[in-house]
């Protein structure tokens, strides 16, 4: 039996977003919902997804 994972939680610890493995931003072996999270919120910007208030 095998299991295929197609969605994961964004690798940003403060983020609540679920992201498609195929469409996520891949950095350092981790999957993020967008560039802001993948860049560890260097500019202070959040991911801007509805309902998520992450800023790193």
N, C-alpha and C positions, 0 to 999 in steps of 0.2 A: 504494500500500500504506500502511496506517495501523497504528499500534501503540497499543493501549490499556493503560495502566498501572493496575492495580487495587490493588497493594500496594507500599509503599515502606518503607525503613528510617526509624525515628523520627528526627526532626531533632536530637535531643539527641546530642551527640557521644560521650558515654559510654554511651549506651543501645544494646543489641543487638536491640531489639524490631523486628519487622516489623509494620506496621499497615496496615489497609485504608484506602484513600484516602477512602472514603465515611464511615467510622466514626471516623477520627482526629480529634484536637483541632487545629483550624486556628488558627494565630496568626502574625502578621507574614509571611504568605505561605508558611509552612512547616507541615508536618504532624507532629504528635507523637502518641505512643501514649496519653498521658493528661495530666491536669492538672498533676501534679508536674513532668513534663518540660517542658510548655508554660510553666509558671511559673518555669522555670530553677532548680528545686529550692530556692526561697527559704526553705522551712522545714527543709531538709535531708533531706526524705523522698525515698525512691527511688520508682521507678514501681511496685514491688511485683509485677511479673510474674515468674513462676517462671524461675529461671536468670539473671535480670538483676540486676546489683549497682550500677546507676547511681545517682548522687546529685548529678549535675551536675558 
